[in-house]
């Protein structure tokens, strides 16, 4: 992978210098476009594949295969679950290096003399 790419699971965002130009498309009367063949081959997009359309900065549109987004979300949810388990385990452990509050029987904090 390139040095300036950002990867989220199976979704890779390329830097602006490394995004290839695949050609131009014309929007038809019904709002349809034909994805250039090089882009279809590069991203393994075939007839009948479901794509999600997202707006991108600068007024563009990006298409992502539903299966890739689903895998990304699944992976992210698995990682989140793992992090939640670690956080839950660490919150059960007593604080390290902190002395317990010095208080008398009534719960009032004792002052040092």
N, C-alpha and C positions, 0 to 999 in steps of 0.2 A: 504494500500500500504506500502511497506517496506521503511525503513528510508533512504536507499541509492539508491532508484529508482528515475529516472527522468521521468516525465510525460509530454507529449505534446499532450493535448487533449486525443484522444483515443489510442495514441501510447505510450507505456511504455518501457523505456530502463532500464534493470536491471543491477545492478553492476556485475562485473565479478564473484563475489562469489555466486551470486544468480541466475545465468543463468543455468537453468537445462539442463542436457545432455539428448537428446532424442534418441540417437542411431547413428549408422553410415549408410551412404548410398553409393551406388556404381553408378558411372556415366555410363550409357549405351552407346551403339554405337552411338546413335543419340543425346547424350548429356542430356538425361533425367535422373532424379532421382526420387525416391519414398520418399515422406516425411513420416517419421515414424508416425504410427497411434496415439501415445500419443501426438505428436506435432499437428497433424491435429485436434484432439479433443480439446486440450488446446486452440488453436487459431481459432477454428470453421472454418477450411478450408475444403471445399468440392469439389467434382468433378465439373469441369467447372469454379471454382473461378479463377479470374484473379489476378496474383501476380506480383509485381514489384521486380526486383532484384537489390540490392545495394551492392557495395563494402564496406567493413568495415575495420577499422584499424587491422593490423596484417595479412592481406591477406585473410580475410573471405568474405563470401557472406551472406547477410541477405535478406529475402523475406518478403514483406509486402502486405497485401491485398489492392487492388486498392481502394475499398470502404473506408477503414480506412484512407488512404492517402488523398483521396478526402475530407473526413470529416475534417481531420486535416487542410488542406489548406483552406477550407471554414471557419472554426473557426478562423484561423489565419488572413484571409482577413477581417472578420468581426471585429476582435479586432483592426486591423490596421486602418480600416475605423473609428472606434470609437476614436482612438488616434488622427487621423488626424483632426477630428471634434474638439476635445478638444484643439489641438494645434492651429487650425484656430481661435477658440474663444479667446484663451489667447493672440494671437498676435494682436487682435483687441482692447484689453484693453490697456489703457495708462499705461506706466511704473509707478510702485508704488515706492515712496520714492526717485525718482530722480527729481531734479529741472530742469525746462526747460532751454535750452541754453540762456544765456543772450547775445543778439546781438542787434546791432543798425539796423536802417531801411535798410541799404545796405546789411545786412546779415553778416557783419563782427562781430566777437566775441568781446564783450566789455571786457576790462581788468579792474581788480579791482585796485583801487588806495589806 
